[in-house]
Amino acid sequence: MKKILLYFLFFTACMLTWYGESRKFFNLKDGNCVTLWKTYNNVCYIIPGKYFALIFPSGNFLKTTNTNNVTIFFSKKLPNSIIYFNDGSLPITVVNGSYVFYDYSIDKVRFDKLLYKPNARNANDINSNVDLIDLYIPENYATDKNAAKQ
């Protein structure tokens, strides 16, 4: 009887963990990948690469809320770097590791020259060496620079 109770409790704990924490992987054409990990207490981790560990990351992530929208840029001119942008209304915590994170809103002039074509008029006028992903965290989907939904 105790074994059945232990199995039931273990199964229930696993189901609650699976239900309360969801991960989604978004792959880009240039081989870049981002893990979106939505957890309890309105906390979301955005991690470069595929992250499978059961514990929270100790480095290389952006931490925000589950109700935020974030745009992430990868540029070949800045290897191992991520430029991120949000509307500024919701907080983002940055923890660097092997990647360096740059806030687009701090130096827009510098990043506009790096990311966009010289005569860019639209948000999708991005240089060919730049890849981006728009993360719509509440809806749990993303779009790439061609507006293709993932």
DSSP file (Angstrom, degrees, kcal/mol; ACC not computed):
  #  RESIDUE AA STRUCTURE BP1 BP2  ACC     N-H-->O    O-->H-N    N-H-->O    O-->H-N    TCO  KAPPA ALPHA  PHI   PSI    X-CA   Y-CA   Z-CA
    1    1 A M     >        0   0    0      0, 0.0     4,-2.0     0, 0.0     5,-0.1   0.000 360.0 360.0 360.0 -38.0    0.0    0.0    0.0
    2    2 A K  H  >  +     0   0    0      1,-0.2     4,-2.6     2,-0.2     5,-0.2   0.872 360.0  54.0 -66.4 -35.6    2.9    2.4    0.8
    3    3 A K  H  > S+     0   0    0      2,-0.2     4,-2.8     1,-0.2    -1,-0.2   0.915 107.6  49.7 -63.8 -42.2    4.4    1.7   -2.6
    4    4 A I  H  > S+     0   0    0      2,-0.2     4,-2.4     1,-0.2    -1,-0.2   0.915 111.8  48.5 -62.8 -42.7    1.2    2.6   -4.4
    5    5 A L  H  X S+     0   0    0     -4,-2.0     4,-2.6     2,-0.2    -2,-0.2   0.906 112.2  48.8 -63.9 -42.3    1.0    5.9   -2.3
    6    6 A L  H  X S+     0   0    0     -4,-2.6     4,-2.6     2,-0.2    -2,-0.2   0.920 112.0  48.3 -64.7 -43.2    4.6    6.7   -3.1
    7    7 A Y  H  X S+     0   0    0     -4,-2.8     4,-2.7     2,-0.2    -2,-0.2   0.905 112.0  50.0 -61.9 -41.0    4.1    6.1   -6.8
    8    8 A F  H  X S+     0   0    0     -4,-2.4     4,-2.5    -5,-0.2    -2,-0.2   0.921 112.1  46.7 -63.9 -44.4    0.9    8.2   -6.8
    9    9 A L  H  X S+     0   0    0     -4,-2.6     4,-2.5     2,-0.2    -2,-0.2   0.906 113.6  48.6 -65.1 -41.3    2.7   11.1   -5.0
   10   10 A F  H  X S+     0   0    0     -4,-2.6     4,-2.4     2,-0.2    -2,-0.2   0.926 112.7  47.9 -63.4 -44.8    5.6   10.9   -7.4
   11   11 A F  H  X S+     0   0    0     -4,-2.7     4,-2.4     2,-0.2    -2,-0.2   0.908 112.2  49.6 -62.6 -42.6    3.3   10.8  -10.4
   12   12 A T  H  X S+     0   0    0     -4,-2.5     4,-2.4     2,-0.2    -2,-0.2   0.908 110.9  49.6 -63.6 -43.1    1.3   13.8   -9.1
   13   13 A A  H  X S+     0   0    0     -4,-2.5     4,-2.2     1,-0.2    -2,-0.2   0.909 111.5  49.1 -63.3 -41.8    4.5   15.8   -8.5
   14   14 A C  H  X S+     0   0    0     -4,-2.4     4,-2.6     2,-0.2    -2,-0.2   0.916 111.6  48.7 -63.5 -43.2    5.8   15.0  -12.0
   15   15 A M  H  X S+     0   0    0     -4,-2.4     4,-2.6     2,-0.2    -2,-0.2   0.902 111.2  49.7 -65.0 -41.3    2.5   16.1  -13.5
   16   16 A L  H  X S+     0   0    0     -4,-2.4     4,-2.5     2,-0.2    -1,-0.2   0.901 112.3  48.0 -64.6 -40.5    2.3   19.3  -11.6
   17   17 A T  H  X S+     0   0    0     -4,-2.2     4,-1.6     2,-0.2    -2,-0.2   0.931 113.8  46.6 -64.6 -45.6    5.9   20.2  -12.6
   18   18 A W  H  < S+     0   0    0     -4,-2.6    -2,-0.2     1,-0.2    -1,-0.2   0.903 115.8  45.8 -63.0 -41.7    5.2   19.4  -16.2
   19   19 A Y  H  < S+     0   0    0     -4,-2.6    -2,-0.2     1,-0.2    -1,-0.2   0.889 116.1  44.6 -69.2 -40.0    2.0   21.4  -16.1
   20   20 A G  H  < S+     0   0    0     -4,-2.5     2,-0.5    -5,-0.2    -1,-0.2   0.665 113.2  50.0 -83.0 -17.2    3.4   24.4  -14.3
   21   21 A E     <  -     0   0    0     -4,-1.6     2,-0.4    -5,-0.2    18,-0.2  -0.975  66.0-178.8-127.0 121.1    6.6   24.7  -16.3
   22   22 A S  E     -A   38   0A   0     16,-2.2    16,-2.7    -2,-0.5     2,-0.4  -0.959   5.9-166.1-123.2 139.6    6.6   24.8  -20.1
   23   23 A R  E     -A   37   0A   0     -2,-0.4     2,-0.4    14,-0.2    14,-0.2  -0.925   4.2-176.0-119.8 145.3    9.6   25.0  -22.4
   24   24 A K  E     -A   36   0A   0     12,-2.0    12,-3.1    -2,-0.4     2,-0.5  -0.998  14.7-145.0-140.6 139.5    9.6   25.7  -26.0
   25   25 A F  E     -A   35   0A   0     -2,-0.4     2,-0.5    10,-0.2    10,-0.2  -0.887   9.0-163.7-107.2 132.5   12.6   25.8  -28.4
   26   26 A F  E     -A   34   0A   0      8,-2.8     8,-2.1    -2,-0.5     2,-0.4  -0.965   7.7-160.5-118.4 117.6   12.7   28.3  -31.3
   27   27 A N  E     -A   33   0A   0     -2,-0.5     2,-0.2     6,-0.2     6,-0.2  -0.782   3.0-156.1-100.0 139.2   15.2   27.5  -34.1
   28   28 A L    >   -     0   0    0      4,-3.1     3,-1.5    -2,-0.4   105,-0.1  -0.695  29.6-108.6-109.0 165.1   16.5   30.2  -36.5
   29   29 A K  T 3  S+     0   0    0      1,-0.3    -1,-0.1    -2,-0.2   102,-0.0   0.824 113.5  59.7 -64.1 -33.3   17.9   29.7  -40.0
   30   30 A D  T 3  S-     0   0    0      1,-0.1    -1,-0.3     2,-0.1     3,-0.1   0.329 124.0 -97.1 -80.8  10.3   21.5   30.5  -39.0
   31   31 A G  S <  S+     0   0    0     -3,-1.5     2,-0.2     1,-0.3    -2,-0.1   0.387  82.0 136.4  91.2  -4.3   21.6   27.7  -36.5
   32   32 A N        -     0   0    0     -5,-0.0    -4,-3.1    17,-0.0     2,-0.3  -0.493  32.4-170.1 -75.3 148.0   20.8   29.9  -33.5
   33   33 A C  E     -A   27   0A   0     -6,-0.2    16,-3.7    -2,-0.2     2,-0.4  -0.983  10.0-161.3-138.9 148.4   18.3   28.5  -31.0
   34   34 A V  E     -AB  26  48A   0     -8,-2.1    -8,-2.8    -2,-0.3     2,-0.5  -0.997   9.7-147.0-131.8 135.6   16.5   30.0  -28.1
   35   35 A T  E     -AB  25  47A   0     12,-3.5    12,-2.6    -2,-0.4     2,-0.6  -0.900   7.7-160.9-100.7 128.2   14.8   28.2  -25.2
   36   36 A L  E     -AB  24  46A   0    -12,-3.1   -12,-2.0    -2,-0.5     2,-0.6  -0.945  11.3-175.2-107.9 113.0   11.7   29.9  -23.7
   37   37 A W  E     -AB  23  45A   0      8,-3.0     8,-2.7    -2,-0.6     2,-0.5  -0.906   5.8-167.4-117.4 104.9   11.1   28.5  -20.3
   38   38 A K  E     +AB  22  44A   0    -16,-2.7   -16,-2.2    -2,-0.6     6,-0.2  -0.805  18.0 174.9 -92.3 125.7    7.9   29.7  -18.6
   39   39 A T  E  >  - B   0  43A   0      4,-3.1     4,-0.6    -2,-0.5     3,-0.5  -0.560  33.9 -68.4-121.0-176.4    7.8   28.8  -14.9
   40   40 A Y  T >4 S+     0   0    0      1,-0.2     3,-0.9    -2,-0.2    -1,-0.2  -0.130 107.4  39.4 -65.1 168.7    5.7   29.4  -11.8
   41   41 A N  T 34 S-     0   0    0      1,-0.2    -1,-0.2    24,-0.0    -2,-0.0   0.760 128.4 -71.4  60.2  30.0    5.3   32.8  -10.2
   42   42 A N  T 34 S+     0   0    0     -3,-0.5     2,-0.4     1,-0.2    24,-0.3   0.865  93.2 142.6  59.5  40.8    5.2   34.7  -13.5
   43   43 A V  E <<  -B   39   0A   0     -3,-0.9    -4,-3.1    -4,-0.6     2,-0.4  -0.950  27.5-174.5-116.8 132.4    8.9   34.1  -14.2
   44   44 A C  E     -BC  38  64A   0     20,-2.9    20,-2.6    -2,-0.4     2,-0.5  -0.989   9.6-155.9-128.4 134.0   10.2   33.4  -17.7
   45   45 A Y  E     -BC  37  63A   0     -8,-2.7    -8,-3.0    -2,-0.4     2,-0.6  -0.924   0.3-162.6-108.9 132.1   13.8   32.5  -18.7
   46   46 A I  E     -BC  36  62A   0     16,-2.8    16,-2.3    -2,-0.5   -10,-0.2  -0.965  19.5-179.3-113.5 113.6   15.1   33.1  -22.2
   47   47 A I  E     -B   35   0A   0    -12,-2.6   -12,-3.5    -2,-0.6     2,-0.2  -0.943  28.3-121.9-122.2 128.7   18.2   31.0  -22.7
   48   48 A P  E    S+B   34   0A   0      0, 0.0   -14,-0.3     0, 0.0     2,-0.1  -0.486  82.3   9.3 -67.3 138.7   20.4   30.9  -25.8
   49   49 A G  S    S-     0   0    0    -16,-3.7     2,-0.6    -2,-0.2   -14,-0.3  -0.260 112.3 -45.1  85.5-177.4   20.6   27.3  -27.2
   50   50 A K        -     0   0    0    -16,-0.1     2,-0.6   -25,-0.1   -25,-0.1  -0.813  55.8-164.7 -92.2 125.1   18.5   24.3  -26.1
   51   51 A Y        +     0   0    0     -2,-0.6    -4,-0.1    -4,-0.1    -2,-0.1  -0.945  21.0 161.5-116.6 115.8   18.3   24.1  -22.3
   52   52 A F        +     0   0    0     -2,-0.6    -1,-0.1   -17,-0.0   -29,-0.0   0.516  32.5 121.2-109.5  -9.2   17.1   20.7  -20.9
   53   53 A A        -     0   0    0      1,-0.1    -2,-0.0     2,-0.0     0, 0.0  -0.143  59.4-138.0 -62.1 153.2   18.3   20.9  -17.3
   54   54 A L  S    S+     0   0    0      2,-0.1     2,-0.2     0, 0.0    -1,-0.1   0.697  83.4  71.6 -82.8 -20.7   15.7   20.5  -14.5
   55   55 A I  S    S-     0   0    0      1,-0.1     3,-0.1     0, 0.0    -2,-0.0  -0.592  97.4 -92.2 -95.1 159.9   17.3   23.3  -12.4
   56   56 A F        -     0   0    0     -2,-0.2    -1,-0.1     1,-0.1    -2,-0.1  -0.357  51.3 -97.3 -67.9 148.4   17.2   27.0  -13.2
   57   57 A P        -     0   0    0      0, 0.0    -1,-0.1     0, 0.0     3,-0.1  -0.276  22.6-156.6 -66.9 152.9   20.1   28.3  -15.3
   58   58 A S  S    S+     0   0    0      1,-0.2     2,-0.3    -3,-0.1     3,-0.1   0.542  74.1   7.5-104.6 -11.1   23.0   30.0  -13.4
   59   59 A G  S    S+     0   0    0      1,-0.2    38,-0.2    36,-0.0    -1,-0.2  -0.973 101.9  48.1-159.6 167.9   24.2   32.0  -16.4
   60   60 A N  S    S+     0   0    0     35,-0.6     2,-0.3    -2,-0.3    36,-0.2   0.958  82.5 108.8  62.5  57.0   23.4   33.0  -20.0
   61   61 A F  E     - D   0  95A   0     34,-2.0    34,-2.3   -14,-0.2     2,-0.4  -0.998  59.6-134.9-155.8 159.6   19.8   34.0  -19.7
   62   62 A L  E     -CD  46  94A   0    -16,-2.3   -16,-2.8    -2,-0.3     2,-0.5  -0.939  24.5-156.0-107.4 138.2   17.3   36.8  -19.7
   63   63 A K  E     +CD  45  93A   0     30,-2.8    30,-3.1    -2,-0.4     2,-0.2  -0.972  29.8 137.2-119.8 126.8   14.8   36.7  -16.9
   64   64 A T  E     -C   44   0A   0    -20,-2.6   -20,-2.9    -2,-0.5     2,-0.2  -0.713  50.7 -69.6-146.4-165.1   11.4   38.4  -17.4
   65   65 A T    >   -     0   0    0     26,-0.4     3,-1.1   -22,-0.2   -22,-0.2  -0.537  36.6-116.7 -95.7 164.5    7.7   37.9  -16.8
   66   66 A N  T 3  S+     0   0    0    -24,-0.3   -23,-0.1     1,-0.2    -1,-0.1   0.464 113.8  58.0 -76.2  -1.4    5.4   35.5  -18.5
   67   67 A T  T 3  S+     0   0    0    -25,-0.2    -1,-0.2    70,-0.1     2,-0.2   0.245  86.9 100.6-111.4  10.8    3.4   38.5  -19.8
   68   68 A N    <   -     0   0    0     -3,-1.1    69,-1.0    23,-0.1     2,-0.4  -0.569  59.2-144.4 -96.6 158.5    6.3   40.3  -21.7
   69   69 A N  E     -E  136   0B   0     -2,-0.2    18,-0.5    67,-0.2     2,-0.4  -0.991  22.3-174.9-119.4 133.4    7.2   40.4  -25.3
   70   70 A V  E     -E  135   0B   0     65,-1.8    65,-3.5    -2,-0.4     2,-0.5  -0.983  17.7-151.1-134.0 138.4   10.9   40.4  -26.3
   71   71 A T  E     -EF 134  85B   0     14,-3.1    14,-2.3    -2,-0.4     2,-0.4  -0.934  15.7-163.3-107.1 132.4   12.8   40.7  -29.5
   72   72 A I  E     -EF 133  84B   0     61,-2.7    61,-2.2    -2,-0.5     2,-0.4  -0.964   0.8-162.1-120.3 130.0   16.2   39.0  -29.7
   73   73 A F  E     -EF 132  83B   0     10,-3.4    10,-2.1    -2,-0.4     2,-0.5  -0.904   4.9-165.5-111.6 137.9   18.8   39.8  -32.4
   74   74 A F  E     -E  131   0B   0     57,-3.4    57,-3.0    -2,-0.4     2,-0.4  -0.994  12.0-172.9-117.1 126.9   21.8   37.7  -33.4
   75   75 A S  E >   -E  130   0B   0      3,-0.5     3,-1.0    -2,-0.5     6,-0.2  -0.969  27.5-145.8-122.1 136.6   24.4   39.4  -35.5
   76   76 A K  T 3  S+     0   0    0     53,-2.0    54,-0.1    -2,-0.4    -1,-0.1   0.727 102.5  63.8 -68.9 -20.1   27.4   37.7  -37.1
   77   77 A K  T 3  S+     0   0    0      1,-0.3    -1,-0.2    52,-0.2    53,-0.1   0.687 107.8  42.6 -76.4 -18.0   29.4   40.9  -36.4
   78   78 A L  S X  S-     0   0    0     -3,-1.0     3,-1.0     3,-0.1    -3,-0.5  -0.716  85.9-163.7-124.5  79.6   28.9   40.4  -32.6
   79   79 A P  T 3  S+     0   0    0      0, 0.0     3,-0.1     0, 0.0    -3,-0.1  -0.310  73.7  14.9 -66.5 149.6   29.6   36.6  -32.1
   80   80 A N  T 3  S+     0   0    0      1,-0.2    20,-2.0    19,-0.1     2,-0.3   0.824 107.1 114.3  55.2  35.1   28.4   35.1  -28.8
   81   81 A S  E <   - g   0 100B   0     -3,-1.0    -6,-0.4    -6,-0.2     2,-0.4  -0.969  49.4-161.0-133.6 149.4   26.2   38.2  -28.2
   82   82 A I  E     - g   0 101B   0     18,-2.8    20,-2.9    -2,-0.3     2,-0.5  -0.999   5.0-157.3-130.4 131.8   22.5   38.8  -28.1
   83   83 A I  E     -Fg  73 102B   0    -10,-2.1   -10,-3.4    -2,-0.4     2,-0.3  -0.940  20.2-170.3-105.7 127.6   20.8   42.2  -28.5
   84   84 A Y  E     -Fg  72 103B   0     18,-2.8    20,-2.9    -2,-0.5    21,-0.4  -0.865  10.0-172.4-122.4 154.5   17.4   42.3  -26.9
   85   85 A F  E     +F   71   0B   0    -14,-2.3   -14,-3.1    -2,-0.3     2,-0.3  -0.996   9.3 164.7-144.4 135.9   14.5   44.7  -27.0
   86   86 A N        -     0   0    0     -2,-0.3   -16,-0.1   -16,-0.2    19,-0.1  -0.905  53.5 -97.6-138.1 172.9   11.2   45.1  -25.1
   87   87 A D        -     0   0    0    -18,-0.5   -17,-0.1    -2,-0.3   -19,-0.0   0.539  54.8-119.4 -72.9  -2.6    8.9   47.9  -24.8
   88   88 A G  S    S+     0   0    0      2,-0.2    -1,-0.1     1,-0.0     4,-0.1   0.378  89.0 103.8  86.8  -5.4   10.4   48.8  -21.4
   89   89 A S  S    S+     0   0    0      2,-0.1    -1,-0.0     1,-0.1   -21,-0.0   0.729  77.3  49.9 -83.7 -20.4    7.2   48.4  -19.4
   90   90 A L  S    S-     0   0    0    -21,-0.1    -2,-0.2   -25,-0.0    -1,-0.1  -0.932  92.3-106.2-120.7 144.2    8.2   45.1  -17.9
   91   91 A P        -     0   0    0      0, 0.0   -26,-0.4     0, 0.0     2,-0.4  -0.282  25.9-165.5 -72.9 149.8   11.5   44.2  -16.2
   92   92 A I        -     0   0    0    -28,-0.1     2,-0.5    -4,-0.1   -28,-0.2  -0.998   4.9-157.8-131.1 129.2   14.3   42.1  -17.7
   93   93 A T  E     -D   63   0A   0    -30,-3.1   -30,-2.8    -2,-0.4     2,-0.5  -0.913  11.1-152.2-105.4 133.4   17.2   40.8  -15.6
   94   94 A V  E     -D   62   0A   0     -2,-0.5     2,-0.5   -32,-0.2   -32,-0.2  -0.905  13.9-177.2-110.2 130.5   20.3   39.9  -17.5
   95   95 A V  E     -D   61   0A   0    -34,-2.3   -34,-2.0    -2,-0.5   -35,-0.6  -0.949  18.4-151.9-125.0 109.2   22.8   37.2  -16.3
   96   96 A N        +     0   0    0     -2,-0.5     4,-0.2   -36,-0.2     2,-0.1  -0.424  30.4 146.0 -79.7 153.5   25.8   36.9  -18.6
   97   97 A G  S    S-     0   0    0      2,-1.5    -1,-0.1   -38,-0.2   -38,-0.0  -0.226  81.5 -22.5-145.3-117.6   27.8   33.8  -19.1
   98   98 A S  S    S+     0   0    0     -2,-0.1     2,-0.3     2,-0.0    -2,-0.1   0.659 129.8  68.0 -78.6 -14.5   29.5   32.9  -22.3
   99   99 A Y  S    S-     0   0    0    -51,-0.0    -2,-1.5   -18,-0.0     2,-0.5  -0.777  76.5-142.5-100.0 149.1   27.1   35.2  -24.1
  100  100 A V  E     -g   81   0B   0    -20,-2.0   -18,-2.8    -2,-0.3     2,-0.4  -0.950  14.5-150.1-109.9 131.7   27.0   38.9  -23.7
  101  101 A F  E     -g   82   0B   0     -2,-0.5     2,-0.4   -20,-0.2   -18,-0.2  -0.866   9.8-167.3-105.8 133.6   23.6   40.6  -23.7
  102  102 A Y  E     -g   83   0B   0    -20,-2.9   -18,-2.8    -2,-0.4     2,-0.7  -0.963  19.4-133.3-120.0 135.7   23.0   44.1  -24.9
  103  103 A D  E >>  -g   84   0B   0     -2,-0.4     3,-1.3   -20,-0.2     4,-0.8  -0.792  12.2-153.2 -87.1 117.0   19.9   46.2  -24.3
  104  104 A Y  G >4 S+     0   0    0    -20,-2.9     3,-0.6    -2,-0.7     7,-0.2   0.852  90.6  60.1 -58.0 -38.2   18.9   47.8  -27.7
  105  105 A S  G 34 S+     0   0    0    -21,-0.4     3,-0.4     1,-0.2    -1,-0.3   0.677  95.0  63.3 -70.8 -16.5   17.2   50.7  -26.0
  106  106 A I  G <4 S+     0   0    0     -3,-1.3    -1,-0.2     1,-0.2    -2,-0.2   0.875 122.2  14.5 -75.4 -37.0   20.4   51.9  -24.3
  107  107 A D  S <X S+     0   0    0     -4,-0.8     4,-2.1    -3,-0.6    -1,-0.2  -0.540  70.8 160.9-138.3  69.4   22.3   52.6  -27.6
  108  108 A K  H  > S+     0   0    0     -3,-0.4     4,-2.7     1,-0.2     5,-0.2   0.856  74.2  56.2 -61.4 -38.5   19.8   52.7  -30.4
  109  109 A V  H  > S+     0   0    0      2,-0.2     4,-1.7     1,-0.2    -1,-0.2   0.935 110.1  44.8 -62.3 -46.8   22.1   54.6  -32.8
  110  110 A R  H  > S+     0   0    0      1,-0.2     4,-1.4     2,-0.2    -1,-0.2   0.930 117.5  43.7 -62.0 -46.5   24.9   52.0  -32.6
  111  111 A F  H  X S+     0   0    0     -4,-2.1     4,-2.8    -7,-0.2     5,-0.4   0.809 107.3  59.1 -75.0 -29.0   22.6   49.0  -32.9
  112  112 A D  H  X S+     0   0    0     -4,-2.7     4,-2.2    -5,-0.2    -1,-0.2   0.918 107.9  47.2 -61.9 -41.7   20.5   50.5  -35.7
  113  113 A K  H  < S+     0   0    0     -4,-1.7    -2,-0.2    -5,-0.2    -1,-0.2   0.865 116.9  44.0 -65.7 -35.9   23.7   50.8  -37.8
  114  114 A L  H  < S+     0   0    0     -4,-1.4    -2,-0.2    -5,-0.2    -1,-0.2   0.871 124.6  30.2 -76.3 -38.9   24.7   47.2  -36.9
  115  115 A L  H  < S+     0   0    0     -4,-2.8    12,-2.8    -5,-0.1     2,-0.2   0.837 110.9  57.1 -94.6 -37.1   21.3   45.6  -37.4
  116  116 A Y  B  < S-J  126   0C   0     -4,-2.2    10,-0.2    -5,-0.4     7,-0.1  -0.639  83.2-101.9-106.4 155.9   19.4   47.5  -40.1
  117  117 A K    >   -     0   0    0      8,-2.0     3,-1.6    -2,-0.2    -1,-0.1  -0.288  43.9-104.2 -64.9 156.8   20.1   48.4  -43.7
  118  118 A P  T 3  S+     0   0    0      0, 0.0    -1,-0.1     0, 0.0    -2,-0.1   0.856 118.9  33.0 -57.0 -39.0   21.3   52.0  -44.3
  119  119 A N  T 3  S+     0   0    0      6,-0.0     2,-0.1     2,-0.0    -2,-0.1  -0.137  85.2 160.7-108.8  38.1   18.0   53.2  -45.7
  120  120 A A    <   +     0   0    0     -3,-1.6     3,-0.1     1,-0.2    -4,-0.1  -0.360  13.8 165.4 -65.5 133.1   15.7   51.0  -43.6
  121  121 A R        +     0   0    0     -2,-0.1     2,-0.3     1,-0.1    -1,-0.2   0.583  61.8  52.7-116.7 -24.3   12.2   52.2  -43.4
  122  122 A N  S >  S-     0   0    0      1,-0.1     3,-1.5     4,-0.0    -1,-0.1  -0.750  84.3-116.2-113.9 160.4   10.5   49.1  -42.0
  123  123 A A  T 3  S+     0   0    0     -2,-0.3    -1,-0.1     1,-0.3    -3,-0.0   0.731 114.7  57.1 -66.1 -21.8   11.2   46.9  -39.0
  124  124 A N  T 3  S+     0   0    0      1,-0.1     2,-1.7     2,-0.0    -1,-0.3   0.304  73.4 103.8 -95.5  10.6   11.9   44.0  -41.4
  125  125 A D    <   +     0   0    0     -3,-1.5    -8,-2.0    -8,-0.1     2,-0.3  -0.505  55.1 155.5 -85.0  67.2   14.7   45.9  -43.3
  126  126 A I  B     -J  116   0C   0     -2,-1.7   -10,-0.3   -10,-0.2   -11,-0.1  -0.699  48.7-100.3-100.9 146.7   17.4   43.9  -41.5
  127  127 A N    >   -     0   0    0    -12,-2.8     3,-1.4    -2,-0.3    -1,-0.1  -0.205  32.1-116.9 -58.4 154.2   20.9   43.2  -42.7
  128  128 A S  T 3  S+     0   0    0      1,-0.3    -1,-0.1   -12,-0.0   -13,-0.0   0.737 113.1  57.8 -69.4 -21.7   21.5   39.8  -44.2
  129  129 A N  T 3  S+     0   0    0    -14,-0.1   -53,-2.0     2,-0.0     2,-0.4   0.299  94.9  83.6 -91.0  11.2   24.0   38.9  -41.4
  130  130 A V  E <   -E   75   0B   0     -3,-1.4     2,-0.4   -55,-0.2   -55,-0.2  -0.924  56.0-170.7-116.8 138.5   21.4   39.5  -38.7
  131  131 A D  E     -E   74   0B   0    -57,-3.0   -57,-3.4    -2,-0.4     2,-0.3  -0.954   9.4-174.9-123.0 146.4   18.8   37.1  -37.5
  132  132 A L  E     -E   73   0B   0     -2,-0.4    13,-0.6   -59,-0.2     2,-0.4  -0.955  15.2-161.8-139.9 159.8   16.0   37.9  -35.1
  133  133 A I  E     -EH  72 144B   0    -61,-2.2   -61,-2.7    -2,-0.3     2,-0.7  -0.973  11.7-149.4-142.1 127.8   13.2   36.3  -33.2
  134  134 A D  E     -EH  71 143B   0      9,-3.0     9,-1.7    -2,-0.4     2,-0.6  -0.871  18.0-154.6 -95.2 115.1   10.1   38.1  -31.8
  135  135 A L  E     -EH  70 142B   0    -65,-3.5   -65,-1.8    -2,-0.7     2,-1.0  -0.826  11.5-168.0 -96.6 118.1    9.0   36.2  -28.7
  136  136 A Y  E  >> -EH  69 141B   0      5,-2.7     5,-1.5    -2,-0.6     4,-1.1  -0.785  13.3-177.9-101.1  85.6    5.4   36.6  -27.8
  137  137 A I  T >45S+     0   0    0     -2,-1.0     3,-0.6   -69,-1.0    -1,-0.2   0.869  72.6  52.7 -61.9 -45.1    5.7   35.0  -24.3
  138  138 A P  T 345S+     0   0    0      0, 0.0    -1,-0.2     0, 0.0   -71,-0.1   0.885 117.3  39.6 -60.7 -35.3    2.0   35.1  -23.2
  139  139 A E  T 345S-     0   0    0     -3,-0.4    -2,-0.2     2,-0.2     3,-0.1   0.566 106.9-130.5 -89.5  -9.2    0.9   33.4  -26.4
  140  140 A N  T <<5 +     0   0    0     -4,-1.1     2,-0.3    -3,-0.6    -3,-0.2   0.886  68.7 101.1  63.0  43.3    3.9   31.0  -26.4
  141  141 A Y  E   < -H  136   0B   0     -5,-1.5    -5,-2.7  -117,-0.0     2,-0.3  -0.928  50.7-154.6-144.8 173.4    4.9   31.5  -30.0
  142  142 A A  E     -H  135   0B   0     -2,-0.3     8,-3.2    -7,-0.2     2,-0.3  -0.953   5.5-146.1-145.2 161.4    7.5   33.5  -31.9
  143  143 A T  E     -HI 134 149B   0     -9,-1.7    -9,-3.0    -2,-0.3     6,-0.2  -0.966  14.8-140.9-128.1 149.7    8.1   35.0  -35.4
  144  144 A D  E >   -H  133   0B   0      4,-1.5     3,-1.9    -2,-0.3   -11,-0.2  -0.240  44.8 -79.3 -95.7-169.3   11.3   35.3  -37.3
  145  145 A K  T 3  S+     0   0    0    -13,-0.6   -19,-0.1     1,-0.3   -12,-0.1   0.675 132.1  54.1 -70.1 -15.0   12.5   38.2  -39.5
  146  146 A N  T 3  S-     0   0    0      2,-0.1    -1,-0.3     0, 0.0     3,-0.1   0.257 118.4-112.2 -96.4  10.7   10.3   37.0  -42.3
  147  147 A A    <   +     0   0    0     -3,-1.9     2,-0.5     1,-0.2    -2,-0.1   0.700  64.7 154.4  65.0  22.3    7.3   37.0  -40.0
  148  148 A A        -     0   0    0      1,-0.0    -4,-1.5     2,-0.0    -1,-0.2  -0.699  42.2-127.5 -81.4 127.9    7.0   33.2  -40.2
  149  149 A K  B      I  143   0B   0     -2,-0.5    -6,-0.2    -6,-0.2    -1,-0.0  -0.528 360.0 360.0 -79.3 139.0    5.4   31.9  -37.1
  150  150 A Q              0   0    0     -8,-3.2    -7,-0.1    -2,-0.2    -1,-0.1   0.359 360.0 360.0-114.6 360.0    7.1   29.2  -35.1
